[in-house]
């Protein structure tokens, strides 16, 4: 994805462009300084100067404790800038760097060798690139030759990194003559825009063909503190059918080398002061006493907003604080239920919180409260008799949060309907739920088919429970992609639908209503038991039953094609003559939808 300047230090695609622009500017500045007729060299100090540097190079990132099948290090590139101020052999500098590394990979070929003679039937993996930003400050030390052309530097920096990505998920199905096994191979959720303290050590070697402009080569090591993140992987020992799930913590560091350019701006030598003549003694001016300026006291105000019945913190409550001086401030609580008003000037204040159109208790601050040290804290209590549904829309293919989906909540007890959009980046949405009621939740997004989740507040005690949490799965129905509908049931050896038990029928109906321009194929499949001709007729009849159900519920027949495949598209080894369990045969008895186009 593109990275905007407003959110980051600089964009990835513009790094080289900025390096070229900066180099041209440095060359112009130096050319101007060399052609001027002013004899500045005699007034400059060669060991005290400002130094501005730009660099780019290769970065190798390492995540510790990774199994051998996850390849390390992660190759990538970096770009950065430094500003140093030297007073002789020592100085102080600041660094800003960007690092982009390849997404981690799982060695599927090596895994196949580990589990032999088992056979890998299928393998899937998803991963994201690692991106980091570093900003730091610290001491710089240098050795400089007498002719001022060669410089060796040691830079030590302490600062902060912003880390994103480097997730890896791998899954497989393996089989042998004794059966098959579906297992997750590796799972690490990566870093979701997290900030960590970091330390960086860097050496640079510079050559200055002209006095101010030089070229650099260097190397560095970057260590990020508190980057331990959990991950798990399957360890296949003597028995591939019984893998051991290993849980570990990984930490992040990297090292690399770079080339760059630098520009030096030298300090002026101090000139001896000219002798000053003594000024005439003047009569003393009359003393004017100015009135003392009023002292303005400022304190941080921290407001806690809590649920009155459970004492739990409330997120995204709007807190309004009004002062007797006429000022009004508003902010929202964070996920810890805290609203902050930094550097608030002394006055008397009143405050109240609002959430879901219900006000909290009121709080106040007296003018005398500002005479104390530290922050001023108040707690407001909010009483909403309803439960809070905290939902998250998740893409079933990528397992990432899905923003921009419209979640619809239906109260099956009173037939009330409400809607809310999932947030970009988090996929989160919220509803308030009435007590002693049943609900269902479904998502809507163009080209996506959504699960239908059921929620109930019957039997829940509001004094003990505030939040009801669900995860709503959606899957993109792109052209040509097959999606299995597991919860469509038929009477035994019949095409008659059991629509009372077939929850995916309603899921399919909602998808076709929400996407009126799509044409689809509805296919039915059987297992290998029974004759081939019987299975072909049965699957065709079952596919037609689904089409008839949808037509009876308002879907145009010309938008759908019914197709029975019998036992011609088995998804496992259970062919004619192969002994299989009923669970394995059940995998082949399925109904699928495929988008044909518009």
C-alpha positions in Angstrom: 0.0 0.0 0.0 1.1 3.6 -0.5 2.4 5.4 2.6 1.4 9.1 2.8 3.6 11.8 4.0 1.1 13.1 6.5 1.3 9.8 8.4 4.9 8.8 8.1 8.4 10.5 7.8 8.6 9.9 4.0 7.1 7.6 1.3 8.9 4.5 0.2 8.7 5.3 -3.5 10.2 8.8 -3.0 13.3 7.8 -1.0 15.7 7.7 -4.0 14.1 10.9 -5.4 14.8 12.8 -2.2 18.4 11.5 -2.1 19.0 12.8 -5.6 17.3 16.2 -4.8 19.4 16.6 -1.6 22.6 15.7 -3.4 22.0 18.4 -6.1 21.2 21.0 -3.4 24.5 20.1 -1.6 26.5 20.4 -4.9 24.9 23.8 -5.6 25.7 25.1 -2.1 29.3 23.9 -2.3 29.8 25.4 -5.8 28.5 28.7 -4.6 30.8 28.7 -1.6 33.9 27.7 -3.7 33.3 30.5 -6.2 32.8 33.3 -3.8 35.6 35.8 -3.4 35.3 36.1 0.4 38.2 34.3 2.1 36.1 32.3 4.5 38.5 29.4 5.1 40.6 31.5 7.4 37.6 32.1 9.6 36.3 28.5 9.8 37.2 25.7 12.3 37.8 22.4 10.6 36.9 20.2 13.6 33.7 21.9 14.6 30.8 21.7 12.2 27.3 20.7 11.4 27.0 17.5 9.3 23.9 16.6 7.2 23.9 13.0 5.8 21.6 11.0 3.6 22.0 7.2 3.1 20.4 4.1 1.5 21.3 0.5 1.7 20.5 -3.1 2.5 18.9 -4.3 5.7 18.7 -7.9 7.2 16.0 -8.3 9.9 16.0 -11.3 12.2 13.2 -12.7 14.3 14.6 -14.9 17.1 13.7 -18.5 17.9 12.1 -19.1 14.5 12.0 -22.8 13.5 14.4 -23.8 10.7 11.5 -23.9 8.1 10.9 -20.2 8.5 13.7 -18.6 6.6 15.8 -15.8 8.3 17.0 -13.2 7.9 14.4 -11.1 6.1 16.1 -9.2 3.3 15.2 -5.6 2.6 16.3 -2.1 2.1 16.7 1.0 4.2 16.9 4.8 3.8 17.7 7.4 6.3 19.1 10.8 7.3 21.3 12.1 10.1 22.0 15.5 11.5 25.2 15.8 13.7 26.8 18.7 15.6 30.5 18.2 16.4 32.6 20.1 18.9 35.9 18.6 18.1 36.1 14.8 18.4 32.6 14.4 20.0 29.1 15.6 19.2 25.4 14.9 19.3 23.3 13.6 16.5 19.8 12.5 15.5 18.8 9.8 13.1 15.6 9.0 11.2 15.4 5.7 9.2 13.0 3.7 7.2 13.3 -0.1 6.8 11.3 -2.4 4.5 11.9 -6.1 4.6 10.5 -9.1 2.7 7.5 -11.0 4.1 8.6 -14.2 6.0 8.3 -17.5 4.1 7.6 -21.1 5.2 9.8 -23.8 3.5 7.0 -26.0 2.2 9.6 -28.2 0.3 11.6 -28.8 3.5 8.3 -29.6 5.3 7.4 -32.2 2.7 10.8 -34.0 3.4 10.2 -33.9 7.2 6.9 -35.7 7.1 7.8 -38.3 4.4 6.4 -40.9 3.7 3.2 -38.9 4.4 2.1 -36.9 1.3 1.3 -33.2 1.3 -2.2 -32.8 -0.3 -2.5 -29.1 0.1 -0.6 -26.2 1.4 -1.6 -22.6 2.0 0.3 -19.6 3.4 -0.2 -15.9 3.8 2.3 -13.3 5.1 2.9 -9.5 5.2 6.0 -7.4 4.7 7.9 -6.0 7.7 8.0 -2.2 7.8 9.7 -0.1 10.5 10.5 3.6 11.2 13.2 4.6 13.6 13.9 8.0 15.2 16.7 8.4 17.8 19.2 10.8 19.4 22.5 10.2 21.0 26.3 10.9 21.1 28.6 10.8 18.1 32.4 10.3 18.1 34.9 10.9 15.3 38.5 10.6 14.2 39.6 13.1 11.5 42.8 13.1 9.5 45.0 16.2 9.5 44.1 17.1 5.9 40.4 16.9 6.8 39.6 14.5 3.9 39.0 11.2 5.8 36.7 10.8 8.8 35.7 7.7 10.9 32.6 8.0 13.1 30.8 6.0 15.8 27.2 7.0 16.3 25.1 5.7 19.3 21.4 6.3 19.2 18.5 5.7 21.6 15.0 6.2 20.4 11.8 4.6 19.3 10.6 2.4 16.4 7.3 2.0 14.8 6.8 -1.6 13.5 4.2 -3.1 11.3 3.6 -6.4 9.5 5.7 -9.6 9.3 2.7 -11.8 10.0 2.9 -15.4 8.7 0.3 -18.1 8.7 0.8 -21.6 7.1 -1.6 -24.6 7.0 -1.5 -28.0 5.3 -3.3 -31.2 4.7 -1.1 -34.4 4.7 -2.2 -37.9 4.1 -1.0 -41.5 4.1 -2.6 -44.9 3.7 -3.9 -44.7 7.2 -5.7 -41.4 6.9 -5.3 -37.7 6.5 -4.5 -34.8 8.8 -5.3 -31.1 8.5 -3.0 -29.0 10.7 -1.8 -25.5 11.1 2.0 -25.4 10.5 2.9 -21.9 11.7 1.1 -18.8 13.1 2.6 -15.5 14.0 0.2 -12.4 14.0 3.1 -10.0 13.4 3.2 -6.4 14.6 0.2 -4.1 14.2 1.7 -0.6 14.1 3.4 -1.0 17.5 5.9 1.3 19.0 9.1 0.0 20.8 12.1 1.5 22.5 15.2 0.9 20.4 19.0 1.3 20.4 21.2 1.7 17.3 25.0 1.5 16.9 26.5 2.7 13.6 29.9 3.2 12.1 30.6 5.5 9.1 33.7 6.1 6.9 33.7 9.3 4.9 35.9 10.7 2.2 35.7 14.4 1.3 37.0 15.2 -2.2 36.0 18.8 -1.6 35.9 20.5 1.7 32.1 20.3 2.4 30.7 17.4 0.4 31.7 13.8 1.0 30.7 10.2 0.3 30.1 7.7 3.0 29.9 3.9 3.6 28.8 2.4 6.8 27.2 -0.4 8.8 24.8 -0.5 11.7 23.0 -2.8 14.2 19.5 -2.0 15.4 17.9 -3.7 18.5 14.3 -3.2 19.4 13.3 -3.7 23.1 10.1 -5.4 24.3 9.3 -6.8 20.8 8.6 -10.3 22.2 5.5 -11.6 20.4 4.0 -15.0 20.7 4.0 -17.5 17.9 3.3 -21.2 17.5 4.4 -24.0 15.1 3.9 -27.7 14.5 6.9 -29.9 15.2 6.7 -33.2 13.4 8.9 -35.8 15.1 8.7 -39.6 14.6 4.9 -39.6 14.1 3.7 -37.0 11.5 0.1 -37.9 12.5 0.7 -36.6 16.0 2.6 -33.3 15.7 3.7 -31.3 18.8 2.5 -27.7 18.9 5.3 -25.5 20.2 4.7 -22.1 21.7 7.5 -19.5 21.6 8.2 -15.8 21.9 10.2 -14.0 19.2 12.2 -10.8 19.3 13.2 -8.5 16.5 16.6 -7.0 15.5 18.4 -6.1 12.3 21.7 -5.1 10.8 22.9 -3.8 7.5 25.2 -1.7 5.4 24.7 1.5 3.4 26.2 4.2 1.2 25.4 7.9 1.3 26.4 11.5 1.0 27.2 14.2 3.6 27.5 17.9 3.8 29.5 19.9 6.4 28.8 23.4 7.6 31.8 24.7 9.6 31.7 26.9 12.7 33.3 30.4 12.5 36.5 31.1 14.4 35.9 33.7 17.2 37.5 37.0 16.5 39.2 39.1 19.2 36.9 41.8 20.5 37.8 45.4 19.6 38.6 47.6 22.6 35.6 49.5 23.8 35.6 53.1 24.9 34.0 53.8 28.2 30.6 55.4 27.8 29.8 58.6 29.6 28.3 58.0 33.0 24.6 58.9 32.8 22.3 59.7 35.7 20.5 56.7 37.1 17.0 56.2 35.6 14.1 56.4 38.0 13.0 53.0 39.3 9.6 52.0 37.9 7.9 49.1 39.8 5.8 47.0 37.4 2.8 45.1 38.8 3.4 41.4 39.1 1.8 39.3 36.3 -0.9 36.9 37.5 0.2 33.4 38.1 -1.6 30.9 35.9 -1.7 27.3 37.4 -2.1 24.4 35.0 -2.8 20.8 35.8 -3.6 17.7 33.8 -7.2 16.6 34.3 -8.0 12.8 34.0 -11.6 11.6 33.8 -12.5 7.9 34.3 -15.8 6.8 32.8 -17.1 3.5 34.2 -20.2 1.3 33.8 -22.2 1.7 37.0 -23.3 -1.9 37.3 -20.1 -3.8 36.6 -17.4 -1.1 37.2 -15.9 -1.8 33.7 -14.3 1.1 31.8 -16.3 2.5 28.9 -14.7 3.2 25.5 -15.6 6.1 23.2 -17.7 8.0 25.7 -17.8 11.7 24.9 -16.7 13.8 28.0 -17.6 17.5 28.1 -15.9 19.8 30.6 -17.2 23.4 31.0 -15.3 26.1 33.0 -16.6 29.1 34.8 -14.3 31.1 32.5 -16.5 30.2 29.6 -14.2 27.6 28.0 -15.6 24.2 27.0 -13.5 21.2 26.1 -14.6 17.8 24.7 -12.7 14.5 24.2 -13.5 10.8 24.0 -12.4 8.0 26.4 -9.8 5.5 25.2 -10.1 1.7 25.6 -9.2 2.1 29.3 -12.2 4.4 29.8 -9.9 7.5 30.3 -10.4 11.0 28.9 -7.5 13.3 29.2 -7.4 17.1 29.4 -3.7 18.1 29.5 -2.5 21.5 30.9 -5.9 22.7 32.0 -5.8 26.3 33.3 -7.1 26.9 36.9 -10.8 27.6 37.1 -13.9 25.8 38.4 -15.3 23.1 36.1 -18.3 20.9 35.7 -18.2 17.7 33.6 -20.4 15.0 32.2 -20.0 12.0 29.8 -22.4 10.9 27.1 -22.6 7.4 25.6 -25.4 5.9 23.5 -27.6 9.0 24.1 -27.4 8.4 27.9 -25.7 10.8 30.3 -23.4 9.8 33.1 -23.3 11.2 36.6 -21.9 14.7 36.9 -18.5 15.7 38.3 -16.9 19.0 39.3 -13.5 20.6 40.0 -13.1 23.5 42.4 -10.6 26.3 41.9 -8.8 25.2 45.0 -8.1 21.7 43.5 -5.5 23.4 41.3 -3.4 24.2 44.4 -2.5 20.5 44.9 0.4 18.8 43.1 0.0 16.2 40.4 -3.0 15.6 38.1 -6.6 16.1 39.1 -8.7 12.9 38.7 -12.5 12.4 38.6 -14.7 9.3 38.0 -18.1 9.4 36.3 -20.5 6.5 36.3 -22.8 5.6 33.4 -26.0 3.5 33.8 -27.3 1.9 30.6 -29.5 -1.1 31.3 -28.7 -2.6 28.0 -25.8 -4.9 27.1 -23.1 -3.9 24.6 -22.4 -6.1 21.5 -18.8 -5.7 20.6 -18.4 -7.2 17.1 -15.6 -7.6 14.7 -15.9 -8.4 10.9 -13.1 -10.7 9.7 -12.2 -11.8 6.2 -12.4 -15.6 6.2 -9.8 -15.9 3.5 -7.1 -13.6 4.9 -8.1 -13.6 8.5 -7.7 -9.8 8.5 -10.2 -7.3 9.9 -12.6 -6.2 7.2 -13.7 -2.5 7.2 -16.6 -1.0 5.3 -19.0 -3.8 5.9 -22.6 -2.9 7.0 -23.6 -5.0 10.0 -27.3 -5.5 10.4 -28.7 -6.5 13.8 -32.2 -7.9 14.0 -34.0 -8.3 17.3 -36.0 -11.5 16.8 -38.0 -10.8 19.9 -39.5 -7.5 18.8 -38.4 -7.4 15.1 -36.3 -4.3 15.6 -33.5 -3.7 13.0 -30.4 -1.6 13.4 -27.2 -1.1 11.3 -23.6 -0.1 11.9 -20.5 0.0 9.6 -17.3 -1.8 10.6 -14.4 0.5 11.1 -11.5 0.6 8.7 -8.4 -1.1 10.0 -10.1 -2.8 13.0 -13.3 -4.2 11.5 -15.1 -3.3 14.8 -18.7 -2.4 15.2 -21.1 -2.0 18.2 -24.7 -2.3 19.1 -26.7 -1.9 22.3 -28.7 -5.1 23.1 -32.0 -5.2 25.1 -32.2 -7.8 27.9 -34.0 -11.1 27.5 -33.9 -11.0 23.7 -32.6 -13.1 20.8 -30.7 -11.4 17.9 -29.0 -12.3 14.6 -26.2 -10.4 13.0 -25.3 -10.4 9.3 -22.9 -8.4 7.2 -23.3 -6.7 3.9 -20.5 -5.7 1.5 -20.6 -5.7 -2.3 -19.3 -9.0 -3.7 -19.0 -10.6 -0.2 -21.1 -13.4 1.3 -21.5 -13.2 5.1 -22.1 -15.6 7.9 -25.2 -15.1 10.1 -24.4 -15.1 13.8 -26.9 -15.5 16.6 -26.7 -13.7 19.9 -28.9 -13.9 23.0 -29.1 -11.9 26.2 -31.5 -14.4 27.8 -30.1 -15.6 31.1 -27.4 -12.9 31.3 -27.2 -10.9 34.5 -26.5 -7.2 33.6 -24.9 -6.5 37.0 -22.2 -9.1 36.0 -22.0 -8.8 32.2 -21.6 -5.7 30.1 -20.0 -6.8 26.8 -21.2 -9.6 24.5 -18.6 -10.3 21.9 -18.9 -12.0 18.4 -16.7 -12.4 15.3 -18.6 -12.1 12.0 -17.0 -13.9 9.0 -17.3 -12.6 5.5 -15.8 -14.1 2.3 -15.3 -12.5 -1.1 -17.3 -14.2 -3.8 -15.1 -13.3 -6.8 -15.8 -14.5 -10.3 -15.1 -18.2 -10.7 -14.4 -18.8 -7.0 -16.2 -21.7 -5.4 -17.6 -21.2 -1.8 -18.8 -24.2 0.1 -22.2 -23.9 2.0 -21.8 -26.5 4.8 -25.1 -25.9 6.5 -27.6 -26.9 3.8 -29.3 -30.2 4.6 -31.5 -32.6 2.7 -33.7 -35.6 3.8 -31.8 -38.9 3.6 -31.3 -40.0 0.0 -33.7 -37.3 -1.1 -33.6 -33.9 -2.7 -36.1 -32.4 -0.2 -34.6 -29.5 1.6 -34.7 -29.3 5.4 -35.0 -25.5 5.4 -35.6 -25.4 9.1 -32.1 -26.7 9.8 -30.3 -25.2 6.7 -29.0 -21.9 8.0 -26.8 -21.3 4.9 -30.0 -21.1 2.8 -30.8 -17.7 4.4 -27.2 -16.7 4.1 -27.3 -17.5 0.4 -30.6 -15.7 0.0 -29.3 -12.5 1.6 -26.2 -12.5 -0.6 -28.2 -12.7 -3.8 -30.6 -10.0 -2.6 -27.7 -7.7 -1.7 -25.9 -8.3 -5.1 -28.8 -8.2 -7.6 -26.5 -8.0 -10.6 -24.7 -11.3 -10.1 -25.3 -14.6 -11.9 -24.3 -17.7 -10.0 -24.0 -21.5 -10.4 -25.4 -23.6 -7.6 -23.8 -27.0 -7.5 -24.5 -30.1 -5.5 -22.1 -33.0 -4.8 -22.5 -36.5 -3.4 -20.1 -39.0 -1.9 -19.0 -42.2 -3.8 -21.4 -44.5 -2.1 -24.2 -45.7 -4.5 -24.2 -45.9 -8.2 -22.6 -43.2 -10.4 -25.9 -42.6 -12.3 -28.0 -42.4 -9.1 -25.6 -39.9 -7.5 -25.6 -37.8 -10.6 -29.4 -37.6 -10.6 -29.6 -37.0 -6.9 -27.1 -34.1 -7.0 -28.9 -32.5 -9.9 -32.2 -32.7 -8.1 -30.6 -31.3 -4.9 -29.1 -28.3 -6.8 -32.5 -27.7 -8.4 -34.2 -27.8 -5.0 -31.9 -24.9 -3.8 -32.7 -22.9 -7.0 -36.4 -23.5 -6.4 -36.2 -22.3 -2.8 -34.5 -19.1 -3.9 -37.0 -18.5 -6.7 -39.9 -19.0 -4.2 -38.2 -16.3 -2.1 -38.0 -13.7 -4.8 -34.7 -14.4 -6.7 -35.0 -14.4 -10.5 -34.5 -17.9 -12.0 -32.4 -16.6 -14.9 -29.8 -15.5 -12.4 -29.1 -19.1 -11.3 -27.9 -22.3 -12.9 -28.4 -25.6 -11.1 -25.6 -28.2 -11.7 -25.3 -31.6 -10.2 -21.8 -33.2 -10.3 -22.6 -36.4 -8.4 -19.3 -38.0 -7.3 -17.2 -36.6 -10.1 -15.5 -33.8 -7.9 -14.5 -35.6 -4.7 -12.3 -33.4 -2.4 -10.5 -36.4 -0.7 -9.4 -39.9 -1.4 -12.8 -41.6 -0.8 -13.4 -43.0 -4.3 -15.2 -46.2 -5.2 -13.7 -49.1 -3.3 -11.8 -47.0 -0.8 -12.8 -47.5 2.8 -13.5 -44.2 4.5 -15.2 -43.0 7.7 -18.6 -41.3 7.5 -16.9 -38.0 8.4 -14.7 -38.3 5.4 -17.7 -39.1 3.1 -19.4 -36.0 4.7 -16.7 -33.8 3.3 -17.8 -34.8 -0.2 -21.5 -34.2 0.4 -21.7 -30.5 -0.1 -23.4 -27.6 -1.9 -21.3 -24.9 -3.5 -21.9 -21.4 -5.0 -19.8 -20.0 -7.9 -20.1 -16.5 -9.3 -20.4 -16.7 -13.1 -20.5 -12.9 -13.8 -23.0 -10.1 -14.1 
